[in-house]
Amino acid sequence: MIEVKDICKSFEDKEVLKNISATFEKGKTNLIIGQSGSGKTVFIKTLVGLLRPDSGQILYDRRDLTRMKLKELKLLRREMGMLFQGSALFDSMTVMENVTFPLLMFTRDSRKEREKRGQFCLERVNLTGAESLYPGEISGGMMKRVAIARAIALNPKYLFCDEPNSGLDPKTSLLIDDLIHDITKEYNITTVINTHDMNSVMNIGEQIIFIADGEKAWEGNKDEIMSSNNTRLNDFVFASDLFKKVKEVENWVNEEG
């Protein structure tokens, strides 16, 4: 579990995060949503220790990241899996080499042990047979699955995903969502996803934090988001014509009922 308590972050005279508190539970897909410039990217960078907050606490199972020295922070990052926007695979490495790279960096496992773990992770994301291929030889959806396999290679307690569906078609996006959700449940991981994809929100949003102008403006789940009366949230959610129509139908059903 990750607990965030009254996090503030400013750059020069601009306050980007304003007293944000949240709890991200183990075994759940926790989503952070918000418009571009809302502060959600700064928030997730602060969560993983890439930025230091000006005040507040970030507790990883009661361990305060904000008080950690560099050595302690490195040990904590050993427990984190990262899924970056655009996959961020190494073009010069094969699929297997990409997946086992964290094991090479953070463990003393033999090559045989690394490849055994890599094979397990690739099987888990349904990519058996792609071990010797290079990123340029596989599709965008396959690249995302390789990135997920790499993210779980170290058997992390915490998984962070930055716009995991960026650049993918709707069908592939749903497959990636389901894979992240299934892995979260299977390994009881604390998963935090930064996204603007409302399809993902409605598919796997078990816990959702909506950030607007640097503040936590709403918190709930996918079942509650459609019926919220929060004006800023509704402006974000129903910017799409599709979701406007869904809201109209829901209102009509409620009136008729």
N, C-alpha and C positions, 0 to 999 in steps of 0.2 A: 504494500500500500504506500502511496505517496500522499503526504499532507502538505498543502501550501497554506501558509498563514501570513496574511497582510503583506504581500509582496509589492514593493514599489521599485520602479526603475525609471530614471530620467537620463536624457542625453542633453548636456548643456542645460538650457532653460526649458526644454520640452519634456513634460511628464508623460511617459509612454505607458507605464503600468501603474494603476492607482489602487493600492490596498486590495489586491486580489487574494481571495482565500478559496480553496477548493480541496476536495478529497478524491483521489483516483484509486478505486478499489481493485484489489487483486481478482483476476479471473473475469474481468469485465472489459468491454471495449469502451473506453472513455474518449469522447470526441471534443475537440476544441474547434468552434466555428466562429466566423466573423468576417466582415468585409475586409478588403485590402486596406492596409493602414490602420486597422483596428487595434493592433498590438499583439495579435495571437502568435506571430512568428517570434517576436521578442520574448513572449511568454514561454514558448517551448524551448527556446535557446537558453533561457534562464533556468528552466527546469532541469536541463541536462548539464548545466554548469559551464556552458560556453560564454555566458554573460553572468556577472555577479549582480545580484539585486542591491539596491541602495539600503533597503531595510526589509525585515520579514524573515521567515524561515521556510525551508524546503526540507521536509523530513522523509527520508527513505527508510521505512520500517523503523522509525524513531531516530535515525541517524541524520544529523543536520548538515546538509550539503553546504550551507552558507558558512559553516565554521571549519570546513575541512581544509587541510593543507594539501599541496599538490600530490603528495604520495597517497594520501587517503582518497583523494578524488580519482586518481588513476585506478585504485582498487575498486571503487564504486563503479567506474565505467566498464570494468571487467564483467559486471553484472547486467550491463545494458546491451540491448540489441538496437540497431539503427537501420531504418528503411528510409533512404533519402529520396527526395523528389528527383525523377529522372533516372532512378536506380543507382547511378554512380558506380557502375562496374568498371573494372580495369580492362580497357580494350585489348591490351597485349597479353592478357591472361585467359586461359580456358575457363569454362564454367566451373570445373572442379577447383582450379586454382583460386578463382574468385571466392568460392564458398569457404575454402579452407584457409584463406588469408588471415582471418582473425585468430585461428588456432596457431598459425605460424608466429603471429605477433605476440600472443598473450599466454601461450602454453609451451611446455617442453615435450609435447607429444611427438612421437616418431612420425615419419612420413606415412607409414602404414596405418597408424592410429588416426592421423588426420584425414586420410582418404576414407577410412571406414566411417568416421563421423560425417564427412562430407557426403558420402553415398547415402547415409541414413537421411540426412537433411534434404537431399535432392529427391529421394523417394517420397518423403513427406509432402513435397510440393508437386509431385507427379511429373518429375523431369528425368526419370531414368532413361539413359541412352544419350543424354546431351552433354555428358561429362567432358568430352574432348572438343566440343564446339567453342567458338569464340563469340563474344557479344554481337559482333557484326553479322553473325550467321544465324541469329535467332530473332524472333519477333519481339515487339515491345512488351506483350503480355508475358512471354517467357523470361524476358529480362527482369521483370518485376518479381517473378517467382524465384529466379536465381538470387535476387536481392533479399527476398524473404528467407531463403535457405541460408544465406550468409548471416543474416540478422539473428537466426536462432542457433547458429553453429556452436556458440559458447554456452548454450542452454541458459539464456538470460532470465533474470527475475523481472526485468522491466523492458518493454518494447516501445520504441518511439517511431512513429510513422509520419513523415512530412509529405502531405499531398500524394498518397500512395497511388491514386488513380489518374494522376496528371498525364495527359496524352493518350489515354486508353479509350477505346470505344465502350459504349454502355454495357455490352454483354461481358467483355473482359473485365471491366470495372467491378461488376457484380461477383465474378469469380474470385477476384483478388480480395474483395470485401469478405466473402465467405471464408476464404482461406485464412485471412488474418483473424477472423472471429473464431474459427475452429481451433487454430493453434493457441489462441488466448485461453480458450476453455480447456483444451487438452493438457496444457502445461501449467495452467493456473498462473498466467503471467499478468502483471499490471501493464496494460496496453493503453498508450496515449496517442491519439491520432489527430493531427492538424489537417483540417479539410474545409473546402468550401462546396463540396459535392453533396447536394441535398439528397441524391439517391443513396449515397453512403449513410447519411444521417438517418434516413427512413428505414434502411436495411439493417444496420448494425448499431445504431445509437442507443446503447444501454444507459449511458450517462453522458450528458451533453452540457458543456459550458459555452455560453454565448458571450463573446467579448465585444464591446462597443466603446469606442473612444477611450480605450485603456482600462475600462471597468468591466467587472463581471455583471452583465446586465440581465442574465437569466440562467437558470439551471434546471434541468429536468431530463426526461427521456424521450424516445421517439414517439411514444404514445401520447405524450403531453404536449409536444411541440405544436401540433396542428390546431389545438384548441386554446393556445395561449392568448392572453389579451395584452401582452407586452408589445407596445407599438414599434419599438426599434427591432425587436425580433421578427415581427410580422413583415416589416419593410424588407428585411433580409430574406426571409423564407419565401415570401410570395412575390419576389421580384420576377420569378419565372411564371410565364403564362399558364404552364401546366399546373403549378401549385396554387395559382389563383383560382383555377377552375375546381381543383380539389376542395379548396376552402369554401367556394360558393356552394358546391354540392353538399358539403358537410353542414353548412348553415341552413340550407333548404331542408335537409333531412331532420335537423333539430327542430325547425319551425313546424314542419308537418307532424313530427312526433309529439 
